[in-house]
Amino acid sequence: MSWSRDDEKLDRVRVLMRERELDAIVARAPDNVLYLTNFWGMKGYDAVVFPREGEPKLICLEASADDAARTAWTGDVRTFAGYHPTDPRPPVARVLEAAVGAAEEYGGIGLELSLGTQASDRMVGEPTTFTKAWFDAFPDAADATPLLAEARAVKTPQEIERLRLANEIAGAAMDHVRGLIRPGMTEAQVAAEWLGFVHGEGTGWAGKVDLALGFSLVWSGPGIKTFTATTDRPVVESEPTLFEIWVCADGYWCDHTKNLVCGELDERYRELESGLVAVYETAIEHCVPGASLAELDRKIRAGIDGLGFPGQPSHPVAHGVGARAHEPPYAHQAGGGDVREGMVFAIEPGCYWPDGGGLRLEDNFLITATGQEKLSPFPDGIVEAG
């Protein structure tokens, strides 16, 4: 689907550029190219020169010209060859050459100098990275990463609609798995069912999604830990099977953690669920316009400490979601910033036993003028399978 140009977010970027005296931003991260042009590239080679005045210049792989013509919000599309018979350099060198040429008319240039992470291109398997030559080509560039993070933190109505689509697909995939998960299935088999639904049914979802991709970590019972891979461990009866899941729908993401249980829930987990739900609900209620992000982190971690899990969890407990699954702002007790209307947060408290097992709750919440709106249709807590 081709989305109409989102002038609200593009104007927001230009206001910030004016404040920082930038004439153009040269961006190469796939999520920033998407944000500024609506073009989501196949290989992540693409770039955009986004001026404060005038039309953006999209530089994209020659083979993607039709995609750019259909989806991009600019008529100035400049293509480069993925393979050139007389030029043995890799494609990134030709992109850089084109970007330098497209930016030469501008004075103050902003570049993604402090980019920490980036969303993947549509192929996702081989994300491209910036070379030293890219930074050397713009020696006087200012860092545009904070500017883009500030612009991206508050979502426009169009962005919210796109985030809703990703949330709907993730929830529907959980409903699908809920009906078929059984003790003895492996974590990987369960994950494959979820992933297959996201890609197979999410692509074309509601006539609005060109491509839906899923990313998952699935752990069951004692396999529930932080930052471990899905394995061939079996689904454990009476203990949760935890789904750490992302959906990307045409470049916009959701980030959830959902839990299913086969059979009667073990009493130890019932007690843990009750305590963690209370922490989770307190965190959600905190998220109103003007609330402190540092205090949000402190509230969640103090609540988890009170449940008997001091120092946990090792992962962030609240962060922005948009054109990346994890993006600013982040809630951190040593940081700053406030909750603002139009932000979308993933809130994710978690507790984990040293020998394996535990629980995490997570959904995405739109901050409204009066509070929060949960974006996923799938329930929180531990949900009975079947």
C-alpha positions in Angstrom: 0.0 0.0 0.0 1.2 3.5 -0.7 0.5 5.9 2.2 -0.2 9.6 1.6 2.6 12.0 2.4 2.7 12.6 6.2 3.4 16.3 6.2 2.9 16.6 9.9 6.0 14.6 10.7 8.1 16.0 7.8 7.2 19.6 8.9 8.3 18.6 12.5 11.7 17.6 11.2 12.1 20.8 9.2 11.3 22.9 12.3 14.0 21.1 14.2 16.4 21.6 11.3 15.7 25.3 11.3 16.4 25.5 15.0 19.7 23.7 14.5 20.6 25.7 11.4 20.8 22.6 9.2 20.2 22.9 5.5 19.9 19.2 4.8 20.0 15.8 6.5 21.8 13.0 4.7 20.4 9.7 6.1 21.2 6.1 5.4 19.7 4.0 8.2 16.7 2.2 6.6 14.3 3.4 9.4 15.3 7.0 8.8 15.0 6.7 5.1 11.6 5.2 5.6 10.6 8.0 8.1 11.7 10.7 5.7 10.5 9.3 2.4 8.2 6.3 3.1 10.6 4.1 1.0 11.6 0.9 2.7 14.6 -0.5 0.8 15.4 -4.2 0.0 19.1 -4.2 0.9 19.6 -1.1 3.1 22.0 0.5 0.5 19.6 3.4 0.0 20.0 7.0 1.2 18.1 10.3 1.3 19.2 13.9 1.2 16.4 15.6 3.0 16.5 19.4 2.7 15.0 22.0 4.9 13.5 23.6 1.8 12.5 21.7 -1.3 12.0 18.2 -2.3 14.0 15.3 -0.8 16.4 13.3 -3.0 16.0 9.6 -2.7 18.9 7.5 -3.8 17.9 3.9 -4.3 19.0 0.6 -5.9 18.1 0.5 -9.6 16.2 -2.7 -9.1 13.9 -0.9 -6.6 12.9 1.9 -8.9 9.3 0.6 -9.2 8.9 0.3 -5.5 10.2 3.8 -5.1 7.9 5.2 -7.7 4.9 3.5 -6.0 5.7 4.3 -2.3 8.1 7.3 -2.0 6.9 10.7 -1.1 9.3 12.4 -3.5 9.5 12.7 -7.2 13.3 13.2 -7.1 14.5 9.5 -7.2 18.1 8.8 -8.3 19.0 5.2 -8.9 22.4 3.4 -8.9 23.4 0.0 -10.2 23.9 -2.9 -7.8 26.4 -4.2 -10.3 28.4 -2.1 -12.7 30.5 -3.7 -15.5 33.3 -1.0 -15.2 33.1 -0.3 -11.5 34.2 -3.1 -9.2 33.4 -1.1 -6.0 30.5 -2.3 -3.8 27.1 -0.7 -4.1 27.7 1.4 -1.0 30.5 3.3 -2.7 28.2 4.3 -5.6 25.5 5.4 -3.1 27.9 7.5 -1.3 29.1 9.1 -4.5 25.5 9.9 -5.4 24.7 11.3 -1.9 27.7 13.6 -2.0 26.6 14.9 -5.3 23.0 15.4 -4.2 24.1 17.3 -1.1 26.7 19.5 -2.6 24.3 22.5 -2.9 23.6 22.7 0.8 25.6 24.4 3.5 24.9 22.9 7.0 24.7 19.1 6.7 23.4 16.7 9.4 24.5 13.1 9.4 23.7 10.1 11.6 26.9 10.4 13.5 25.8 8.8 16.8 23.5 6.1 15.4 23.4 3.2 17.9 21.0 0.8 16.2 19.0 0.8 13.1 16.0 -1.2 11.8 16.7 -3.7 9.0 15.9 -3.5 5.3 13.2 -5.7 3.9 15.6 -8.7 3.5 16.7 -8.4 7.1 19.3 -11.2 6.8 22.3 -9.0 5.9 21.9 -5.5 7.3 24.4 -3.1 5.8 26.6 -0.9 7.9 28.2 2.5 7.5 31.8 2.6 6.3 34.4 5.1 7.4 34.2 6.6 3.9 30.6 7.6 4.5 31.6 9.8 7.5 34.8 11.1 5.9 32.8 12.4 2.9 31.0 14.9 5.1 33.8 16.1 7.4 31.9 19.2 8.7 28.6 17.4 9.3 26.6 17.9 12.5 25.0 15.0 14.3 21.4 14.7 13.1 20.7 11.6 15.2 19.3 13.5 18.3 17.2 15.6 16.0 15.6 12.6 14.3 15.1 10.9 17.6 13.2 13.9 18.9 11.1 14.1 15.8 10.3 10.4 15.8 9.4 10.3 19.5 5.9 11.7 19.0 3.8 9.9 16.5 1.4 11.4 13.9 -2.1 10.0 13.3 -0.7 8.1 10.2 2.1 6.5 12.2 -0.4 5.5 14.9 -2.5 3.8 12.3 0.5 1.9 11.0 1.5 0.9 14.5 -2.0 -0.4 15.1 -1.7 -2.7 12.1 1.5 -4.2 13.4 -0.2 -4.7 16.8 -3.3 -6.3 15.3 -1.2 -8.8 13.3 0.8 -9.8 16.4 -2.4 -10.3 18.4 -4.0 -12.4 15.7 -0.9 -14.6 15.5 -1.1 -15.1 19.2 -4.8 -16.2 18.9 -3.7 -18.6 16.2 -1.0 -20.2 18.4 -3.3 -20.2 21.4 -5.5 -22.7 19.6 -2.8 -25.2 18.7 -0.1 -25.1 21.3 0.3 -28.4 23.1 2.6 -29.9 25.8 5.5 -31.6 24.1 5.7 -29.3 21.1 9.1 -27.7 21.0 9.6 -24.0 21.5 10.9 -23.8 17.9 7.7 -25.5 16.5 5.5 -23.0 18.4 7.6 -20.1 17.3 7.3 -21.3 13.7 3.5 -21.3 13.9 3.5 -17.7 15.2 6.1 -16.6 12.6 4.2 -18.3 9.7 1.0 -16.6 10.6 2.6 -13.2 10.8 4.2 -13.5 7.4 1.5 -15.5 5.6 -1.6 -13.7 7.0 -0.1 -10.4 7.9 1.2 -9.7 4.4 -1.9 -8.1 2.8 -3.5 -7.5 6.2 -6.7 -5.4 5.9 -5.6 -4.5 2.4 -3.0 -2.1 3.9 0.2 -4.1 4.5 2.6 -4.9 1.6 4.9 -7.0 3.8 4.7 -8.3 7.3 7.6 -9.9 9.0 7.8 -11.5 12.4 10.7 -11.9 14.9 10.3 -14.1 18.0 12.0 -15.6 21.0 9.9 -18.4 22.6 10.7 -20.0 25.9 8.8 -22.4 28.0 8.9 -23.1 31.8 12.5 -23.3 33.0 13.6 -22.1 29.6 12.4 -18.6 30.4 15.4 -16.4 30.7 16.7 -13.1 29.3 18.6 -13.0 26.0 18.7 -16.7 25.3 17.7 -18.4 22.0 14.6 -20.4 21.2 15.5 -24.2 21.4 14.0 -27.6 20.9 12.9 -27.7 24.6 9.4 -29.0 25.0 6.4 -26.9 26.0 5.9 -27.5 29.7 2.4 -28.1 31.0 1.2 -25.9 33.9 4.0 -23.4 33.3 4.0 -20.4 31.0 5.3 -20.4 27.5 6.6 -16.9 26.9 6.6 -15.2 23.5 9.0 -12.2 23.1 7.7 -11.0 19.7 8.0 -8.3 17.2 6.0 -7.6 14.0 7.2 -5.2 11.3 4.5 -4.1 9.0 6.0 -2.1 6.1 8.6 -0.6 8.4 6.5 0.1 11.5 6.9 -2.2 14.5 5.3 -3.5 17.6 7.1 -5.1 20.6 5.2 -7.5 22.9 5.7 -10.2 25.4 2.7 -12.6 25.7 2.3 -15.7 27.8 0.3 -18.9 27.2 -0.2 -21.9 29.6 -1.3 -25.4 28.8 -3.4 -26.8 31.6 -3.8 -25.5 35.2 -1.3 -22.8 36.0 1.3 -23.8 38.7 0.6 -21.9 42.0 4.2 -20.5 42.1 3.5 -18.8 38.7 0.0 -17.7 39.8 1.6 -15.8 42.7 4.3 -14.3 40.5 1.7 -13.2 37.9 -0.3 -11.4 40.6 2.7 -9.5 41.8 4.0 -8.6 38.4 0.6 -7.5 37.1 0.4 -5.0 40.0 3.9 -3.6 39.0 2.8 -3.4 35.4 -0.5 -1.6 36.1 1.3 0.9 38.3 3.7 1.6 35.5 0.9 2.1 32.9 -1.0 4.4 35.2 2.2 6.5 35.6 2.4 7.2 31.9 0.5 10.4 31.4 1.7 13.6 29.7 4.3 15.3 31.8 5.2 12.2 33.9 8.9 11.6 34.5 10.7 8.9 32.5 13.3 8.5 35.2 10.5 7.9 37.8 8.9 5.3 35.5 12.1 3.3 35.6 12.4 3.7 39.4 8.8 2.7 40.0 9.1 -0.5 38.0 12.4 -1.6 39.4 11.3 -0.8 43.0 8.2 -2.9 42.4 10.2 -5.8 41.1 12.6 -5.5 44.0 9.6 -5.8 46.3 8.7 -9.1 44.7 12.0 -10.5 45.7 14.0 -9.9 42.5 16.5 -7.1 43.4 18.5 -5.6 40.5 16.2 -7.1 37.8 15.6 -7.0 35.0 18.7 -6.6 32.9 16.7 -5.3 30.0 15.0 -1.9 29.6 11.6 -1.7 31.2 10.1 1.0 29.0 11.1 2.4 25.6 9.7 4.0 22.5 8.3 2.0 19.5 7.9 3.2 15.9 10.0 2.8 12.9 12.2 0.5 15.1 11.1 -2.0 17.7 13.3 -0.2 20.2 13.8 3.5 19.8 14.1 6.6 22.0 12.8 7.7 24.4 14.1 5.2 27.0 13.0 5.2 30.6 16.2 5.2 32.8 16.5 6.4 36.4 19.8 8.2 35.6 18.3 9.8 32.5 15.8 12.6 31.9 12.8 13.4 29.8 9.1 13.3 30.2 6.2 11.3 28.8 4.4 13.3 26.0 1.1 12.9 24.3 1.5 11.0 21.1 4.4 8.9 22.2 4.1 5.1 22.0 5.8 3.1 24.7 6.6 -0.6 25.2 6.3 -1.2 29.0 7.9 -4.5 30.0 8.6 -5.4 33.6 10.1 -8.9 34.1 11.3 -11.2 36.9 13.5 -14.3 36.4 14.6 -17.0 38.8 18.3 -17.8 38.9 17.8 -21.4 37.8 15.4 -20.6 35.0 11.8 -19.7 34.7 10.1 -16.4 35.3 7.7 -14.0 33.7 7.6 -10.8 31.6 4.6 -8.7 30.6 4.7 -6.3 27.7 2.4 -4.3 25.4 2.5 -1.1 23.5 0.7 2.0 24.8 -0.3 5.2 23.0 -0.1 8.2 25.3 -3.3 10.3 25.0 -4.2 13.6 26.5 -5.8 11.8 29.5 -3.8 8.6 29.8 -2.9 5.5 27.8 -4.4 3.3 25.1 -3.3 -0.3 24.9 -2.6 -1.1 21.2 -2.6 -4.9 21.2 -5.9 -6.8 21.2 -4.3 -9.8 22.9 -4.6 -10.0 26.7 -1.8 -9.4 29.2 -0.9 -11.8 31.9 -0.8 -15.6 31.5 -3.5 -16.7 29.1 -4.9 -20.2 29.0 -4.3 -22.1 25.8 -7.0 -24.0 23.9 
